[in-house]
């Protein structure tokens, strides 16, 4: 494929790229000046809606459409929240933007807040990002000093205050209502919807929650235009009314067994094979690929034979995965054990479940216990069926939980077992040759590993 000209990452190689001086020297905040000087909030909303921008945080919901859900003529206050929690394993694209080009993100936040008529914005960042925190804090202070934040921004009459809020390292805070609860100082239990945040969000007022990369895309759309944005990516399928298209550039996190791991910018729709070969320099050590996570661990697994999968919002779903997610691709070579992968996955989600919903709390915990027993050499083939039963019965998609964490926990289970079952059965038979075919119920104490 032709090498793509970076836009979102265009500034990261410049010295002091995180400073206002360098950002403005490259044309930074010109889009904001245009917006505040000649556009109304309605104009900006319609422009972003026409661009087809879809949220980059995982769900891929159309951003402009999301903004239109706010109540019309609401007297205020309206809040804007930027989700920089980024706790999905394998994901670090937001960190790149915050550390190397925080002003691009802040410009998008100010424009988005103007479009949604918000007068207060909260920048919610995970605690484990100390450098990003310092860079964003410095950038916010620079904006206040330059009249780009605060009262009467650039003499336009529009005022906006931005507050940085540090999360406490909880995966569940990436869910927008969990994030809202955390900002309010409460335990981050996702809320039952409806009401949706656009109607009743932060402090029970209308609220929009967008992702860091989404805000950066807003900056570029207002700077370069709708036609430019829609010239990149994958157009909507006219035969599929549910396909909103996958437009624009995307930041792909590539890690695992590749020669050049890193954060790369490419058009939406690049295949896994292209990402590995063109950007990652191939599989490390000359080994063969075995599998890949297409967009964060919660999206499931692709086998090596499925690496022709396009990394757009519809592609991974056609290969039995949950979706594109955060576009964090983790590549596994032939040395990786699917038993180890499943055990690590179950361990992560059992730890991160907030415990509010019984199917998620119990499902993730018992999945981990089953995998611990398999790892200990006491597994049975029937355990794989039990794990599939758990995976098929937890989450929003079967309608049993409030948020999507359970879906994220279920997809690696379902994909790994259905796509790599022979390997898992061979491991169980080899490590438990006397009891691998047992079908009788296992005593609870033995399942817990006590006997």
C-alpha positions as CSV (number, residue, x, y, z in Angstrom):
1,X,0.0,0.0,0.0
2,X,1.0,3.6,-0.5
3,X,2.6,5.2,2.6
4,X,0.1,7.4,4.3
5,X,0.9,11.0,5.2
6,X,0.3,11.4,8.9
7,X,-2.0,14.2,10.1
8,X,-2.9,13.4,13.7
9,X,0.8,12.6,14.3
10,X,2.3,15.2,12.0
11,X,3.8,17.2,14.9
12,X,5.3,14.5,17.1
13,X,8.8,14.6,15.6
14,X,9.2,18.4,16.1
15,X,11.3,19.6,19.1
16,X,9.1,20.9,21.9
17,X,6.0,19.6,20.0
18,X,3.9,19.7,23.1
19,X,4.2,23.5,23.5
20,X,1.8,26.2,22.4
21,X,4.6,28.1,20.5
22,X,5.4,25.1,18.3
23,X,1.7,24.2,17.8
24,X,0.7,27.7,16.7
25,X,3.8,27.9,14.4
26,X,2.3,25.0,12.4
27,X,-1.1,26.6,12.1
28,X,-2.5,25.5,15.5
29,X,-5.7,27.1,16.8
30,X,-6.5,28.5,13.3
31,X,-9.6,26.2,13.2
32,X,-10.7,27.5,16.6
33,X,-10.3,31.1,15.4
34,X,-12.4,30.3,12.3
35,X,-15.1,28.6,14.4
36,X,-15.4,31.4,17.0
37,X,-15.2,34.1,14.3
38,X,-17.7,32.9,11.8
39,X,-19.6,29.8,12.8
40,X,-22.5,29.0,15.2
41,X,-22.7,25.8,17.4
42,X,-25.3,24.5,14.9
43,X,-22.9,25.0,12.0
44,X,-20.1,23.1,13.8
45,X,-22.5,20.2,14.7
46,X,-23.7,19.9,11.2
47,X,-20.2,19.9,9.8
48,X,-19.0,17.2,12.1
49,X,-22.2,15.2,11.4
50,X,-21.6,15.5,7.6
51,X,-18.0,14.3,8.0
52,X,-19.1,10.9,9.2
53,X,-16.7,11.0,12.1
54,X,-17.3,8.0,14.4
55,X,-16.0,7.9,18.0
56,X,-12.5,6.5,18.3
57,X,-12.9,5.3,21.9
58,X,-14.3,1.9,21.0
59,X,-18.0,2.0,20.2
60,X,-17.7,3.9,16.9
61,X,-20.9,5.9,17.4
62,X,-21.3,8.9,15.0
63,X,-19.9,11.9,16.9
64,X,-22.1,14.6,15.3
65,X,-25.2,12.5,15.8
66,X,-24.3,12.1,19.4
67,X,-24.0,15.8,19.8
68,X,-27.6,16.3,18.5
69,X,-29.0,14.3,21.3
70,X,-28.6,17.2,23.7
71,X,-31.8,18.9,24.6
72,X,-32.5,21.9,22.4
73,X,-32.6,25.3,24.1
74,X,-31.5,23.9,27.4
75,X,-30.7,26.8,29.8
76,X,-27.6,25.0,31.1
77,X,-25.2,24.1,32.4
78,X,-24.1,21.6,29.7
79,X,-20.9,19.6,30.4
80,X,-18.3,18.2,28.0
81,X,-16.1,15.3,29.3
82,X,-13.0,14.0,27.5
83,X,-12.4,10.3,28.1
84,X,-8.6,9.8,28.4
85,X,-8.9,6.8,30.7
86,X,-7.4,4.5,28.0
87,X,-7.3,1.3,30.1
88,X,-7.9,-1.2,27.3
89,X,-4.9,-3.6,27.1
90,X,-2.6,-2.9,24.2
91,X,-3.9,0.7,23.7
92,X,-1.7,3.7,23.9
93,X,-2.7,6.1,21.0
94,X,-4.3,8.6,23.4
95,X,-1.1,8.7,25.4
96,X,0.8,9.6,22.2
97,X,-1.5,12.5,21.5
98,X,-1.5,13.8,25.0
99,X,2.3,13.6,25.5
100,X,3.4,14.9,22.1
101,X,0.5,17.1,20.8
102,X,-1.8,18.1,23.6
103,X,-2.8,21.3,22.0
104,X,-4.3,19.5,19.0
105,X,-6.5,17.6,21.5
106,X,-7.3,20.8,23.5
107,X,-8.3,22.7,20.3
108,X,-10.7,19.8,19.5
109,X,-12.1,20.0,23.1
110,X,-12.7,23.7,22.8
111,X,-14.4,23.4,19.4
112,X,-16.5,20.4,20.6
113,X,-17.5,22.3,23.8
114,X,-18.5,25.3,21.7
115,X,-20.6,23.0,19.4
116,X,-22.4,21.4,22.3
117,X,-22.8,24.8,24.1
118,X,-20.8,23.5,27.1
119,X,-19.3,26.1,29.4
120,X,-17.3,23.5,31.5
121,X,-15.1,20.6,30.3
122,X,-13.6,17.8,32.3
123,X,-10.4,16.1,31.0
124,X,-10.5,12.7,32.6
125,X,-7.1,10.9,32.5
126,X,-5.9,7.6,33.9
127,X,-3.6,7.9,36.9
128,X,-0.7,5.9,35.3
129,X,0.0,8.6,32.7
130,X,2.3,11.1,34.7
131,X,4.0,12.6,31.6
132,X,0.7,13.0,29.8
133,X,-0.8,14.7,32.9
134,X,2.1,17.1,33.1
135,X,2.0,18.0,29.4
136,X,-1.8,18.5,29.3
137,X,-1.6,20.6,32.5
138,X,1.1,22.8,31.0
139,X,-0.9,23.1,27.7
140,X,-4.1,24.1,29.6
141,X,-2.1,26.8,31.5
142,X,-0.7,28.1,28.2
143,X,-4.2,28.3,26.8
144,X,-5.4,30.3,29.7
145,X,-2.5,32.7,29.5
146,X,-3.0,33.2,25.7
147,X,-6.8,33.8,26.1
148,X,-7.7,30.5,24.4
149,X,-9.5,29.4,27.6
150,X,-11.5,31.2,30.3
151,X,-13.8,34.1,29.9
152,X,-14.6,35.6,26.5
153,X,-12.2,33.4,24.4
154,X,-10.5,35.5,21.7
155,X,-13.1,38.2,22.2
156,X,-15.9,36.0,20.8
157,X,-18.2,36.1,23.9
158,X,-17.7,32.3,24.4
159,X,-16.3,31.2,27.7
160,X,-15.0,27.7,28.7
161,X,-13.1,26.3,31.7
162,X,-11.3,23.0,31.5
163,X,-10.6,21.0,34.7
164,X,-8.2,18.0,34.7
165,X,-9.4,15.0,36.7
166,X,-7.3,12.0,37.5
167,X,-8.9,8.6,37.6
168,X,-7.9,5.9,40.0
169,X,-6.7,3.2,37.6
170,X,-10.1,1.4,37.0
171,X,-10.9,-0.1,33.6
172,X,-14.6,0.5,34.2
173,X,-14.0,4.3,34.2
174,X,-13.6,4.0,30.4
175,X,-17.4,3.5,30.2
176,X,-18.9,6.9,29.9
177,X,-21.3,6.7,32.8
178,X,-18.7,5.1,35.0
179,X,-16.4,8.0,34.2
180,X,-19.2,10.4,35.1
181,X,-19.7,8.7,38.5
182,X,-16.0,8.9,39.1
183,X,-15.8,12.6,38.4
184,X,-18.7,13.1,40.9
185,X,-16.5,11.4,43.5
186,X,-18.5,8.2,43.7
187,X,-17.7,4.6,43.0
188,X,-17.5,4.1,39.2
189,X,-20.6,2.0,38.8
190,X,-22.1,2.5,35.3
191,X,-25.6,3.8,35.3
192,X,-28.7,2.2,33.9
193,X,-29.7,3.8,30.6
194,X,-32.0,5.6,29.9
195,X,-31.6,8.4,30.8
196,X,-28.6,8.7,28.6
197,X,-25.8,11.2,29.5
198,X,-27.0,13.6,26.8
199,X,-30.2,14.1,28.8
200,X,-28.9,13.5,32.4
201,X,-25.2,13.1,32.8
202,X,-22.6,14.8,34.9
203,X,-24.2,16.3,38.0
204,X,-27.5,15.2,36.4
205,X,-27.1,17.8,33.6
206,X,-26.8,17.2,29.8
207,X,-23.4,15.9,29.1
208,X,-21.3,14.8,26.1
209,X,-18.4,12.3,26.5
210,X,-15.9,12.0,23.7
211,X,-12.5,10.3,23.3
212,X,-9.1,12.0,23.0
213,X,-8.5,10.9,19.4
214,X,-12.1,11.9,18.5
215,X,-11.3,15.4,19.7
216,X,-8.1,15.5,17.6
217,X,-10.2,14.5,14.5
218,X,-12.6,17.3,15.2
219,X,-9.6,19.7,15.0
220,X,-8.6,18.3,11.7
221,X,-12.1,18.3,10.2
222,X,-12.6,22.0,11.1
223,X,-9.2,22.8,9.7
224,X,-9.2,20.7,6.5
225,X,-12.9,20.2,5.7
226,X,-15.4,17.5,5.3
227,X,-14.4,16.5,1.8
228,X,-10.8,15.9,2.9
229,X,-12.0,13.7,5.9
230,X,-14.4,11.6,3.8
231,X,-11.7,11.0,1.1
232,X,-9.9,8.8,3.6
233,X,-11.1,5.4,4.8
234,X,-14.0,3.2,3.7
235,X,-17.3,4.7,2.4
236,X,-20.6,3.5,3.7
237,X,-22.2,0.5,2.0
238,X,-25.3,1.8,0.1
239,X,-26.8,-1.7,0.4
240,X,-26.5,-1.7,4.2
241,X,-28.5,1.0,5.9
242,X,-26.8,0.2,9.2
243,X,-23.3,1.0,7.8
244,X,-22.3,4.5,8.6
245,X,-18.9,4.2,6.9
246,X,-15.5,4.3,8.4
247,X,-14.0,7.7,7.4
248,X,-10.8,9.5,8.2
249,X,-7.4,8.6,9.6
250,X,-6.9,6.2,12.5
251,X,-4.2,5.7,15.1
252,X,-3.3,2.0,15.3
253,X,-1.4,0.6,18.3
254,X,0.7,-2.3,17.2
255,X,2.5,-4.5,19.7
256,X,3.4,-8.1,20.5
257,X,5.6,-10.2,18.3
258,X,6.5,-7.7,15.5
259,X,9.8,-6.1,14.7
260,X,8.6,-2.5,15.0
261,X,5.9,-2.1,17.6
262,X,4.5,1.4,18.0
263,X,1.6,3.8,17.3
264,X,1.0,4.3,13.6
265,X,-1.4,6.5,11.6
266,X,-3.1,5.0,8.6
267,X,-6.5,5.2,6.8
268,X,-9.4,3.3,8.3
269,X,-9.6,0.0,6.4
270,X,-6.0,-1.1,6.4
271,X,-5.8,-4.9,6.8
272,X,-4.0,-6.6,9.7
273,X,-1.5,-8.1,7.1
274,X,-0.7,-4.6,5.8
275,X,-0.3,-3.1,9.3
276,X,2.1,-5.9,10.3
277,X,4.1,-5.8,7.0
278,X,4.2,-2.1,6.1
279,X,4.4,-0.6,9.6
280,X,5.4,-3.4,12.0
281,X,8.2,-4.8,9.8
282,X,6.9,-8.4,9.9
283,X,6.8,-11.0,12.6
284,X,9.7,-10.9,15.0
285,X,12.4,-13.5,14.7
286,X,11.2,-14.9,11.4
287,X,8.5,-16.9,13.2
288,X,5.0,-17.6,11.9
289,X,2.0,-15.6,13.1
290,X,-0.6,-17.5,15.1
291,X,-3.3,-14.9,16.1
292,X,-3.9,-11.2,16.7
293,X,-6.2,-9.1,18.9
294,X,-7.7,-6.6,16.4
295,X,-8.6,-3.8,18.7
296,X,-7.9,-4.4,22.3
297,X,-8.3,-7.6,24.2
298,X,-12.1,-7.1,24.6
299,X,-12.6,-7.4,20.8
300,X,-11.6,-11.1,20.7
301,X,-9.2,-12.9,18.4
302,X,-8.3,-13.3,14.7
303,X,-6.4,-16.4,13.5
304,X,-3.4,-15.9,11.2
305,X,-5.6,-17.0,8.3
306,X,-7.9,-14.1,9.0
307,X,-5.3,-11.4,8.8
308,X,-6.9,-10.1,5.6
309,X,-9.4,-8.5,7.9
310,X,-9.9,-4.8,7.2
311,X,-9.4,-2.7,10.4
312,X,-12.5,-0.5,10.0
313,X,-15.6,-0.3,12.1
314,X,-17.3,-3.2,10.2
315,X,-14.3,-5.5,9.3
316,X,-13.6,-7.4,12.6
317,X,-17.3,-8.2,13.0
318,X,-17.2,-10.1,9.8
319,X,-14.6,-12.4,11.3
320,X,-16.4,-13.2,14.5
321,X,-14.9,-10.4,16.6
322,X,-16.8,-7.8,18.7
323,X,-15.6,-4.9,16.6
324,X,-12.7,-2.5,15.9
325,X,-12.6,-1.2,19.5
326,X,-9.6,1.0,20.1
327,X,-7.6,-0.4,17.1
328,X,-5.0,-1.8,19.4
329,X,-3.5,-4.7,17.4
330,X,-1.6,-7.3,19.5
331,X,0.2,-9.9,17.4
332,X,1.0,-13.4,18.7
333,X,3.4,-15.8,17.1
334,X,3.4,-19.5,17.0
335,X,5.0,-19.8,20.4
336,X,2.1,-18.3,22.3
337,X,-0.2,-20.7,24.3
338,X,-3.9,-20.1,24.0
339,X,-4.2,-21.4,27.5
340,X,-2.0,-18.7,28.7
341,X,-3.8,-16.1,26.7
342,X,-7.2,-17.1,28.0
343,X,-5.9,-17.3,31.6
344,X,-4.5,-13.8,31.4
345,X,-7.6,-12.5,29.8
346,X,-9.9,-14.0,32.4
347,X,-7.6,-12.7,35.2
348,X,-7.8,-9.2,33.8
349,X,-11.6,-9.0,33.5
350,X,-12.3,-10.7,36.8
351,X,-10.1,-8.1,38.5
352,X,-11.7,-5.1,36.6
353,X,-15.4,-6.1,36.9
354,X,-17.0,-3.5,39.1
355,X,-19.3,-6.2,40.6
356,X,-22.5,-4.3,40.1
357,X,-24.1,-6.8,37.7
358,X,-24.3,-10.4,38.9
359,X,-23.7,-12.1,35.5
360,X,-20.5,-10.1,35.0
361,X,-19.3,-10.4,38.6
362,X,-19.9,-14.1,38.8
363,X,-19.2,-14.9,35.2
364,X,-15.8,-13.3,35.1
365,X,-14.9,-14.8,38.5
366,X,-15.9,-18.4,37.6
367,X,-14.2,-18.1,34.2
368,X,-11.0,-17.3,36.0
369,X,-11.4,-20.3,38.4
370,X,-12.0,-22.6,35.5
371,X,-8.9,-21.4,33.7
372,X,-6.9,-21.7,36.9
373,X,-8.0,-25.3,37.2
374,X,-7.1,-26.0,33.6
375,X,-3.7,-24.4,34.1
376,X,-3.2,-26.6,37.2
377,X,-3.6,-29.7,35.1
378,X,-7.1,-30.6,36.4
379,X,-9.1,-29.4,33.4
380,X,-11.8,-31.3,31.5
381,X,-13.0,-30.9,27.9
382,X,-16.4,-30.1,29.4
383,X,-14.8,-27.0,31.0
384,X,-14.5,-25.5,27.5
385,X,-18.3,-25.9,27.1
386,X,-18.9,-24.3,30.5
387,X,-16.7,-21.3,29.5
388,X,-18.6,-20.9,26.2
389,X,-21.9,-21.0,28.2
390,X,-20.6,-18.2,30.4
391,X,-19.4,-16.2,27.4
392,X,-22.7,-16.6,25.6
393,X,-24.8,-15.4,28.5
394,X,-23.1,-12.3,29.9
395,X,-23.1,-8.8,28.5
396,X,-25.2,-6.1,26.9
397,X,-25.6,-8.1,23.7
398,X,-27.6,-10.9,25.4
399,X,-29.1,-8.2,27.6
400,X,-27.9,-9.3,31.1
401,X,-25.6,-6.4,32.2
402,X,-25.7,-2.6,32.4
403,X,-22.4,-1.9,30.5
404,X,-20.2,-3.7,28.0
405,X,-17.4,-4.9,30.2
406,X,-19.0,-8.4,30.3
407,X,-19.1,-8.4,26.5
408,X,-15.4,-7.6,26.4
409,X,-14.7,-10.4,28.9
410,X,-16.8,-12.9,26.8
411,X,-15.4,-12.3,23.4
412,X,-11.8,-13.6,24.0
413,X,-13.4,-16.7,25.6
414,X,-15.7,-17.3,22.7
415,X,-13.1,-16.6,20.0
416,X,-10.3,-18.5,21.6
417,X,-12.3,-21.6,22.3
418,X,-14.1,-21.7,18.9
419,X,-11.1,-20.9,16.8
420,X,-8.4,-22.8,18.8
421,X,-10.4,-25.6,20.4
422,X,-8.1,-28.5,19.2
423,X,-5.1,-26.8,20.9
424,X,-7.0,-26.3,24.2
425,X,-8.3,-29.9,24.2
426,X,-4.8,-31.2,23.5
427,X,-3.5,-29.3,26.5
428,X,-6.2,-30.5,28.8
429,X,-5.7,-34.1,27.7
430,X,-1.9,-33.9,28.0
431,X,-2.0,-32.3,31.5
432,X,-4.9,-34.4,32.8
433,X,-4.7,-37.8,31.0
434,X,-6.9,-39.6,33.6
435,X,-9.7,-37.1,33.9
436,X,-9.9,-35.0,30.7
437,X,-13.1,-36.7,29.5
438,X,-14.9,-36.6,32.9
439,X,-18.4,-35.2,32.7
440,X,-19.6,-35.5,36.3
441,X,-19.9,-32.4,38.3
442,X,-16.7,-31.3,40.1
443,X,-17.0,-30.7,43.9
444,X,-16.9,-27.0,44.6
445,X,-13.8,-27.2,46.8
446,X,-11.8,-28.9,44.0
447,X,-13.0,-26.3,41.5
448,X,-11.6,-23.6,43.8
449,X,-8.3,-25.5,43.9
450,X,-8.5,-26.4,47.6
451,X,-8.2,-30.1,46.9
